[in-house]
Amino acid sequence: MEESKSTVRAVDRALDILLCFTTGTDYAMTEIAEKVGLHKSTVHRMLATLEEKGFLERDRLTDRYRLGLKIWELSANLSRSDDPATLWLPEMERLRDQLGETVSIYVRHGMERIRIQAVQSNQAVRRVAPVGARLPLYAGASSKVLIAFAPPDVREQILNDPNWQAVMDNEQYRKQLGEIMVQGYATSFEERETGAAAVSAPIFNGKGQLEAALSVSGPANRMTNETMRKYSSAVVEAARRMGTMIR
């Protein structure tokens, strides 16, 4: 009986640790220990197990923890009607039909972005966007949206990351982010992949918090800078409507 109680207590503690990430994207071990009210040695063992199972990932540079891929694998099987990735599908299909290009939803995960939903273009030559793909945060229209409209402390953490500074002109990028925040959308032209371009807008929930980035992408010969500017109002409006669907 004592062993059973101990096992249940361990599960309860592990779940408490995971629930910390409902209010933040990454934490140090000491921060998690304080949040759950457990000794650091106990939390260390729990974190090691959760990391081993893929529910958490540890940034080796900052020694901070974030949600792991296993969470996304589980969420891929959600069938609830209030799952945003499912709720947004009709609006994404409408936008695809309106603009004729591939439509994707991205969320930030540490220094990467993950595509959590996609509707492929019906055109013969199109951008194929597999759901679950992890892409670097340093390039792409949706990446810029996820950084520009993130809370200021999160944005600074990203821009001050040593790896980030090695690949970006920080001052120029900050200027670009400021422009994106003013105009309400971002574009990219062959930034990550030759021959590809995209326009992206932020999706905010009812509390005004950034939930995800809505992106329309296609071949660069169709998605010219002029075309993306024309498409931007439709993408921004679709993102606004999608935001009204979630609390």
Number of C-alpha atoms within 10 A of each C-alpha: 6 6 8 9 10 11 12 11 12 14 13 11 18 18 14 15 20 18 13 16 15 7 7 10 15 22 17 14 18 15 14 24 18 12 13 17 12 15 12 15 12 12 21 16 12 18 22 14 14 20 18 12 13 15 19 22 22 20 14 8 9 11 12 18 21 20 20 19 18 16 13 15 13 10 13 16 8 13 9 9 9 12 13 17 17 15 15 21 18 12 15 27 18 14 22 21 15 11 16 18 26 26 31 24 29 30 20 23 18 21 16 16 24 22 22 21 23 25 23 21 22 13 11 6 10 17 22 15 18 14 16 17 13 17 18 15 21 22 17 25 27 31 26 26 29 26 23 24 25 19 12 11 9 17 15 13 12 19 19 12 13 12 13 16 13 9 9 13 10 14 9 9 14 16 10 14 17 13 14 19 16 9 11 17 27 27 24 24 22 14 15 15 12 10 15 21 26 29 28 32 32 32 28 22 17 13 9 10 15 19 21 27 27 30 31 32 30 24 19 19 11 16 22 17 17 9 13 22 15 11 19 22 14 15 24 21 14 20 25 17 15 22 23 12 14 17 10
